[in-house]
Amino acid sequence: MNFLRILTKEAWFQITCNTLPRQMYLFSLLFVPLIYSFVSFIMFQHSGQASFLSYVVLGSGMMGMWSSIVFSSSADIVRERENRSLELLMATPTPFWLIMGGRLCTNSLLGLLSLGVALLIVRVFLGQPLYFQSPGLFLLALIATVYTFASLSLLISTLFALSRVARVLQNLIEFPLFLLCGMLFPAEILPSFLRPLSWSLAPTWALEAMREAMTGGTGGFWFHILLTVALASFYLWLSALFFAKIERSVRISGTLGSI
Amino acid sequence: MAEPVIEVQELKRHFLGRTGALSTKRRVIEALKGVSFQVLKGELFGYLGPNGAGKTTTVKILTTLLAPSSGTAKVLGLDVFSQARAIRRRINFVFGGERGLYFRLSGWDNLRYFADLYFVPPAIQKRRIPHLLELVGLSSRAQDKVETYSRGMCQRLHIARGLINDPEVLFLDEPTIGLDPVAAFELRQVIKGIVKEGKTVFLTTHYMKEAEELCDRIAIINGGQIVALDTPSNLKQYARLVPVIEFTVEGMSERHLAKIREIPEIQAATLENVGMSQVLKVQSSRGSELIQPLMALFPELRFEGVKVREPTLEDAYIQLVGGKA
């Protein structure tokens, strides 16, 4: 019961305090996918690939979604640290990973607006027809994507919590994921030594599942969903473990005020 | 006799510091060097000391934010390190300054947010939040965003936040720092109200009048060690036999002050700027006998006045911390 109440409260907090009232966040959430959509459409329109629109819509939408999630996640930690409220949050009986988890779930849900922007641009402004072969499966893949991004960003937020240069880390983490997860180009064209990294990232499989639901695909939808959920759950377990270790170690080292 | 709610025994805490840029050297900074004390249920316990004495380190350990290096610290019978989560539900803390609140939320919403993090049931929140806002005198501004609050109002909201889980022990770390005299007075009234409600309060401050007015007992900490622990009236006795000589002077520097402190018969010496002049306070058992020799020691300075008076709690404090406050 408390668990659900904290998640709901953090969603309320994130919407009223940390995201929608902030112009930079809105820029990242709504304007960035708009640019990505136009640029990727111009890049792909003469590629001759039948499924290029799935790359434009899903690629731009996912890139916008990830940008806004990483931007907000790093900014949240920096803000709490600068505001000196990090210690107050740590001193409450609510585990810190749950506070961050609630906020990052909300970031991921709000990130869906980026996908909405990409869909709108391609359908309305660029006049391209969009078909969803399996709308039900696409919705399922979308839910798995939100879960994936929330758990991956929670895992990454442990780095933000430890680092004093969270904003630099944000930039370092943002772009590699575009390439490694095959958001704009198929992950198969990456050099072979990068492929294992790509496979270990849940968004790679979430995107595959979404593409398959959109274009009809080769029948690997359920396998991809399974991989997505399994990897995301692993991230979640790892995050809870890391947060507990961080809390213990900063209390011993005396660096809580500076995290 | 009331039961102890805070028990600290031989508490030590050190930090590792690093110096140098290229070849870094590690050094150990001892913030607490074996502190022991008890705080009784319903008591307002003062913890006084100059900057860097170890006040905030003690508060952070007792509020579970920092681990002790050695020794034991128990709050409500629970160990502050291994039983932190159980303690957190039953205590709360407030530090000085206006930061720590969410400026884009209203005062009411700030309290509601922290109430949920402390697992306060909604039905209790509905009663408690208006009561706390009333207690700190913010009822009429409850729905305004905190960004429109003055520093004093922020500090009072912090107190309300600190009471949101109805804590059995409230830690106040220099709560009146940076407040104007009226705001500080109002806050002290709020603290008195909290103690009347039966709460135990652990207060750190370096304002002597505040400690004298509020505290049942005071521990004076200096250099990581407790140098005195007693009631305010008993603490004054420490300095009773050592009168204070106050010189009004012009042109005195830190170099002069250091020279005075070297004189063996002088227990403590401080210098403050008061308007256009300076006031040199010297504590010595020789009392007025020292006036002429001291004036003769610095012929280049202009002495405008001198008086000998009875020591106050502040003088006792200065004497105990060696005039370095």
Boltz contact constraints between the chains, C-beta under 6 A:
constraints:
  - contact:
      token1: [A, 2]
      token2: [B, 119]
      max_distance: 6.0
  - contact:
      token1: [A, 5]
      token2: [B, 116]
      max_distance: 6.0
  - contact:
      token1: [A, 9]
      token2: [B, 116]
      max_distance: 6.0
  - contact:
      token1: [A, 13]
      token2: [B, 113]
      max_distance: 6.0
  - contact:
      token1: [A, 17]
      token2: [B, 102]
      max_distance: 6.0
  - contact:
      token1: [A, 17]
      token2: [B, 104]
      max_distance: 6.0
  - contact:
      token1: [A, 17]
      token2: [B, 105]
      max_distance: 6.0
  - contact:
      token1: [A, 83]
      token2: [B, 99]
      max_distance: 6.0
  - contact:
      token1: [A, 84]
      token2: [B, 99]
      max_distance: 6.0
  - contact:
      token1: [A, 84]
      token2: [B, 100]
      max_distance: 6.0
  - contact:
      token1: [A, 85]
      token2: [B, 100]
      max_distance: 6.0
  - contact:
      token1: [A, 87]
      token2: [B, 65]
      max_distance: 6.0
  - contact:
      token1: [A, 88]
      token2: [B, 100]
      max_distance: 6.0
  - contact:
      token1: [A, 91]
      token2: [B, 63]
      max_distance: 6.0
  - contact:
      token1: [A, 91]
      token2: [B, 65]
      max_distance: 6.0
  - contact:
      token1: [A, 92]
      token2: [B, 117]
      max_distance: 6.0
  - contact:
      token1: [A, 92]
      token2: [B, 118]
      max_distance: 6.0
  - contact:
      token1: [A, 93]
      token2: [B, 85]
      max_distance: 6.0
  - contact:
      token1: [A, 93]
      token2: [B, 88]
      max_distance: 6.0
  - contact:
      token1: [A, 93]
      token2: [B, 89]
      max_distance: 6.0
  - contact:
      token1: [A, 94]
      token2: [B, 117]
      max_distance: 6.0
  - contact:
      token1: [A, 251]
      token2: [B, 66]
      max_distance: 6.0
  - contact:
      token1: [A, 251]
      token2: [B, 67]
      max_distance: 6.0
  - contact:
      token1: [A, 252]
      token2: [B, 67]
      max_distance: 6.0
  - contact:
      token1: [A, 254]
      token2: [B, 15]
      max_distance: 6.0
  - contact:
      token1: [A, 254]
      token2: [B, 66]
      max_distance: 6.0
  - contact:
      token1: [A, 256]
      token2: [B, 65]
      max_distance: 6.0
